[in-house]
């Protein structure tokens, strides 16, 4: 596969309909909701991976608790889940279902310590503690009959300094709408660090925001980039193909996409300080995928 830059067409939802259904089902079972364009991001990235290969080692950059890492683990990948947000007390609804560990001891508390912290914390409602206790019981049983071939290693770290991951170690790096939250200056350094940990031939697959000019979307706190800027920031060849000539056409199709509009996550309706204020469907930018292959 060669490097490319691709604004994500809503046609992906029809082309990969079974995958869309799988992702919706997985998110629902984990109590997760999608960002307004995340189905497009997830489908595009997953469609570029060769998940039929055994025991892939993949870094999910800016993972949070998002669906990507759990989907990859269910398909046998060993995922390093990197985020600057501390997930030391990761919910047992994930830990009871998947093989989850900390990359370092400080990255993830043991289940007993997590439950103890919940019981002794004045900030944690009792119903949440009881819910986690129930999940821990399920988790203990699940670990004995686990059908999840992969694993997830939690790593609390900034993407600029992945000091605990050696170079040339990973088959792929994926990032779902996370890299645009770095400044353009830092993004260049982040890309270099992500490429460092990839094996030769490995792929960096990242989605960001596309714009017909470079601008900062204040509500989602993310940058939107032109194809020219993405080539520069990702150090891609000048002849790297892109589909920005279809920008207006693709934006119109996105604005008219009933599947995304009618399934907008509930959290958007609770605030005006997000990517789709107060749940009013009005896309201001488009998701774009970038593929870079390590030589």
C-alpha positions, -999 to 999 in steps of 0.1 A, spaced: 0 0 0 12 35 -9 8 67 11 -25 85 5 -48 112 19 -85 105 16 -115 126 27 -138 99 41 -169 95 19 -202 84 35 -203 57 9 -180 38 32 -210 30 54 -228 11 26 -196 -4 12 -187 -19 47 -222 -24 60 -214 -56 80 -185 -39 97 -207 -9 106 -232 -33 122 -204 -51 141 -190 -18 154 -225 -6 165 -231 -38 183 -198 -38 200 -202 -2 212 -237 -9 225 -225 -39 244 -197 -18 260 -220 12 268 -201 35 244 -213 61 219 -196 73 187 -184 108 179 -205 121 151 -181 110 123 -163 81 142 -180 53 123 -164 67 91 -130 69 108 -132 34 123 -144 18 91 -117 34 70 -89 25 93 -100 -11 98 -105 -16 61 -69 -7 55 -56 -33 80 -48 -69 74 -64 -84 105 -63 -119 92 -26 -120 101 -20 -137 135 -9 -118 166 -5 -83 152 10 -57 175 -8 -24 170 -6 9 188 -38 29 193 -27 65 196 -51 87 216 -72 56 224 -91 68 255 -116 40 261 -128 40 225 -141 11 204 -110 7 182 -88 -10 208 -115 -35 219 -124 -43 183 -88 -51 174 -83 -72 206 -114 -93 197 -97 -100 164 -65 -113 180 -43 -81 179 -21 -71 209 -29 -35 213 -9 -8 231 -35 17 241 -18 51 245 -35 82 259 -24 112 280 -56 107 301 -49 86 332 -69 53 330 -55 36 361 -90 30 373 -103 16 339 -139 3 343 -144 -34 349 -168 -35 321 -137 -35 298 -114 -55 321 -139 -82 327 -143 -89 290 -108 -84 277 -72 -93 286 -62 -59 299 -29 -50 317 -8 -20 323 23 -16 301 39 -4 334 28 -11 369 16 24 374 -6 24 343 -34 2 357 -45 -7 392 -54 -42 401 -91 -51 403 -91 -54 441 -74 -20 445 -98 -4 420 -128 -17 440 -113 -6 473 -107 29 460 -143 31 448 -157 20 482 -135 45 501 -140 74 477 -166 100 486 -168 110 449 -178 76 436 -216 67 439 -223 34 456 -243 22 426 -211 26 405 -191 6 430 -218 -22 430 -218 -22 392 -181 -26 391 -183 -54 417 -208 -72 394 -185 -68 364 -155 -81 384 -174 -113 391 -182 -117 354 -145 -109 346 -132 -136 369 -154 -161 352 -146 -147 317 -109 -150 322 -113 -187 327 -131 -192 294 -118 -162 274 -125 -163 237 -106 -130 232 -73 -139 215 -58 -105 217 -50 -81 245 -49 -45 255 -20 -29 273 -28 5 289 0 31 286 -5 66 302 18 87 281 20 117 258 24 107 221 56 128 219 76 105 241 68 68 238 99 59 258 87 25 269 82 12 233 113 3 213 118 13 177 108 -10 148 85 -30 171 49 -26 159 30 -38 128 7 -8 127 -3 24 144 -39 36 143 -53 69 155 -90 78 155 -95 116 154 -69 123 180 -38 138 163 -56 170 153 -57 180 190 -19 186 189 -5 219 177 8 217 141 43 220 155 38 191 179 21 170 153 53 168 132 71 154 163 43 131 171 43 116 136 80 111 138 77 92 171 48 71 158 69 62 128 99 53 150 80 25 168 67 10 135 84 -20 118 96 -14 82 66 -19 60 43 -10 89 14 15 84 4 46 102 -33 51 97 -47 82 112 -79 102 108 -80 140 114 -102 169 103 -101 181 67 -106 218 57 -104 237 25 -81 259 45 -61 253 77 -82 264 107 -88 255 143 -123 243 153 -127 257 187 -156 236 199 -139 203 192 -105 218 200 -90 203 168 -72 215 137 -86 210 102 -60 207 74 -56 210 37 -41 182 17 -9 203 12 -6 208 50 -11 171 57 17 162 32 40 185 51 30 175 86 32 138 79 64 142 57 47 126 27 59 128 -9 45 158 -29 28 134 -53 8 116 -25 -27 113 -40 -57 130 -24 -94 136 -32 -97 172 -20 -109 182 -55 -142 166 -43 -143 186 -11 -176 204 -17 -193 173 -31 -182 151 -2 -192 177 24 -227 180 8 -231 142 10 -219 142 46 -244 169 55 -272 148 39 -262 115 56 -293 103 75 -274 74 90 -250 96 109 -275 125 115 -302 103 129 -279 83 152 -261 113 168 -248 104 203 -268 115 233 -239 135 248 -241 161 220 -276 171 231 -263 180 266 -240 208 258 -231 235 233 -194 230 238 -187 201 215 -183 191 178 -221 192 172 -235 218 197 -268 209 213 -273 180 189 -280 202 159 -266 183 128 -244 208 110 -210 194 100 -184 222 99 -155 200 86 -149 165 73 -129 135 85 -98 127 65 -77 96 66 -39 96 62 -19 65 54 19 65 57 41 34 52 75 30 69 102 22 44 
